[in-house]
Amino acid sequence: MLKFKTNSSKALVSIITLFTMIMLVGMIGCSEEDNPVNGEGEDPGARGNPTFTITWSYDGDSQSEGPDIDIWVVDPREQTLSTSRDGYSLGPTPQGGRIDYDDQGATGPGDGGGPERVYWPLGEASHGTYTYGVRYYAGTGTAHYTLRVYKNGNLYTTKTGTLTCPDGSYPPLGSRVTVGTIQNP
């Protein structure tokens, strides 16, 4: 414990004031790193083979947490795995396709920047063509997405694009947008 010989109460007030100022400067300095601008999520990376992930930033959204952008994948057997609650929804598909991240933005769990991830456990994916894409599911404003595809644990391709709320309705349920295809293996 510190002991002050003179003006101990003034010294204590000065120390508390200085401590408070340091804490405030520290919080201001960290806020941008701790809270990415416009809610961009962090890509969780590969899990299984193949793996599809999506993150997004947004602007013009009236919600505090941003829009719900969904990922979908159609496997070689024409089975859809989607966070839009269609097809096999969150999985699993008969061939093992699964979803383990689903950011619902202002409409549910998540903060409206992703990630969302679709994957097939190692050895369970069908051989053939996988078609993948995105859908503006709910919210307002414009979303700028990054969709990554991993094969054999390595980043295979990165696609970027922009989605806009189709008509301002809630939920807007925009049309599916095909982003690309890959062959497995």
C-alpha positions in Angstrom: 0.0 0.0 0.0 1.3 3.5 -0.9 1.6 6.0 1.9 1.6 9.7 1.3 3.1 12.1 3.8 1.4 15.2 2.5 -1.7 15.9 0.4 -2.4 12.2 0.2 -6.0 12.7 -1.0 -4.9 15.0 -3.8 -2.2 12.5 -4.8 -4.7 9.6 -4.8 -7.1 11.6 -7.0 -4.3 12.4 -9.4 -3.3 8.7 -9.6 -6.9 7.6 -10.2 -7.3 10.3 -12.9 -4.1 9.3 -14.6 -5.2 5.6 -14.5 -8.6 6.4 -15.9 -7.0 8.4 -18.8 -4.6 5.6 -19.6 -7.5 3.1 -19.7 -9.6 5.4 -21.9 -6.7 5.9 -24.4 -6.1 2.1 -24.4 -9.8 1.4 -25.2 -9.9 3.9 -27.9 -6.7 2.6 -29.5 -8.0 -1.0 -29.5 -11.6 -0.5 -30.6 -11.0 -0.6 -34.4 -9.1 -3.9 -34.1 -11.5 -5.5 -31.8 -14.6 -4.5 -33.8 -14.0 -4.7 -37.5 -15.7 -2.0 -39.6 -19.0 -3.1 -41.0 -19.0 -6.5 -39.3 -16.6 -8.5 -41.5 -16.3 -12.0 -40.1 -13.2 -14.2 -39.9 -12.8 -17.1 -42.2 -12.5 -20.3 -40.1 -10.5 -22.1 -42.8 -10.7 -25.6 -44.2 -12.4 -28.6 -42.5 -12.8 -31.7 -44.5 -12.7 -31.8 -48.3 -14.1 -29.9 -50.0 -14.8 -26.8 -47.8 -16.7 -23.6 -48.7 -16.6 -20.5 -46.5 -18.1 -17.1 -46.8 -17.6 -13.8 -44.9 -18.9 -10.4 -45.8 -18.9 -6.7 -44.9 -21.9 -4.5 -45.4 -23.0 -0.9 -45.6 -26.4 0.9 -45.6 -27.9 -1.7 -43.3 -30.6 -0.3 -40.9 -30.0 -3.2 -38.5 -27.4 -3.0 -35.8 -25.9 -6.3 -36.8 -26.0 -6.4 -40.6 -27.7 -8.6 -43.1 -28.0 -12.4 -43.3 -26.1 -13.6 -46.4 -26.3 -17.3 -47.0 -24.1 -19.9 -48.7 -25.3 -22.9 -50.7 -23.7 -25.8 -52.4 -25.2 -28.4 -54.8 -23.2 -31.7 -54.8 -22.7 -34.0 -57.7 -25.9 -35.9 -56.8 -27.9 -32.7 -57.0 -28.4 -32.4 -53.3 -28.5 -28.8 -52.0 -26.8 -27.9 -48.7 -27.8 -24.4 -47.7 -28.0 -22.0 -44.7 -31.2 -20.7 -46.4 -33.2 -23.6 -44.9 -33.8 -25.2 -48.3 -32.7 -28.6 -49.6 -30.9 -30.4 -46.7 -30.7 -27.1 -44.9 -27.9 -27.4 -42.3 -27.3 -31.0 -43.2 -26.1 -33.6 -43.1 -26.7 -34.7 -46.6 -26.7 -38.5 -47.4 -23.1 -38.0 -48.6 -22.1 -36.3 -45.3 -22.2 -32.6 -46.3 -22.5 -30.4 -43.2 -22.7 -26.8 -42.1 -21.0 -25.8 -38.9 -21.2 -22.0 -39.0 -24.4 -20.0 -39.9 -24.3 -16.3 -39.2 -27.9 -15.0 -39.3 -27.1 -11.3 -38.7 -29.8 -9.3 -37.1 -32.3 -12.1 -37.6 -30.6 -14.6 -35.2 -27.2 -15.8 -33.9 -24.2 -14.0 -35.3 -23.3 -10.4 -36.1 -24.0 -10.2 -39.8 -20.5 -10.6 -41.2 -20.0 -14.4 -41.3 -18.5 -16.8 -41.3 -20.6 -19.6 -42.8 -19.0 -22.9 -43.7 -20.1 -25.9 -45.7 -17.9 -29.0 -45.8 -17.7 -32.7 -46.4 -15.7 -34.8 -43.9 -12.6 -36.4 -45.3 -13.4 -39.3 -47.6 -17.2 -38.7 -47.6 -17.6 -36.3 -50.6 -18.9 -37.6 -53.9 -16.8 -37.4 -57.0 -18.0 -34.9 -59.6 -19.0 -31.2 -59.9 -19.9 -29.0 -57.0 -21.8 -25.8 -57.8 -21.7 -23.1 -55.1 -23.1 -19.6 -54.5 -24.6 -17.0 -52.3 -28.0 -15.6 -51.5 -29.2 -12.4 -49.8 -31.5 -13.8 -47.2 -32.6 -11.0 -44.9 -31.7 -7.4 -43.9 -31.2 -4.2 -45.8 -28.2 -2.6 -47.5 -25.4 -3.9 -49.6 -23.1 -6.9 -48.7 -19.6 -7.3 -50.1 -18.8 -11.1 -49.8 -15.7 -13.2 -50.0 -16.3 -16.9 -50.8 -13.3 -19.2 -50.4 -13.1 -22.8 -51.5 -10.6 -25.3 -50.0 -9.5 -28.6 -51.5 -7.4 -31.1 -49.5 -7.0 -28.5 -46.7 -5.5 -25.8 -49.1 -7.1 -22.6 -50.4 -8.2 -23.5 -53.9 -9.9 -20.3 -55.0 -11.3 -17.0 -53.7 -14.3 -15.2 -55.2 -15.7 -11.8 -54.3 -18.9 -10.0 -55.2 -21.7 -7.7 -54.1 -25.3 -8.4 -53.1 -28.0 -5.9 -52.6 -31.3 -6.3 -50.8 -33.7 -7.2 -53.6 -36.7 -5.1 -52.7 -36.5 -4.0 -49.1 -39.0 -6.6 -47.9 -38.3 -8.7 -44.8 -37.0 -11.3 -45.4 -36.2 -10.3 -48.9 -35.2 -13.9 -50.0 -33.1 -12.9 -52.9 -32.4 -15.2 -55.8 -29.5 -17.6 -55.6 -26.4 -16.3 -57.3 -24.1 -19.0 -58.7 -20.5 -18.1 -57.9 -18.6 -21.1 -59.4 -18.0 -24.8 -59.7 -15.2 -27.2 -58.7 -14.4 -30.8 -59.5 -13.8 -33.3 -56.7 -11.4 -34.9 -56.6 
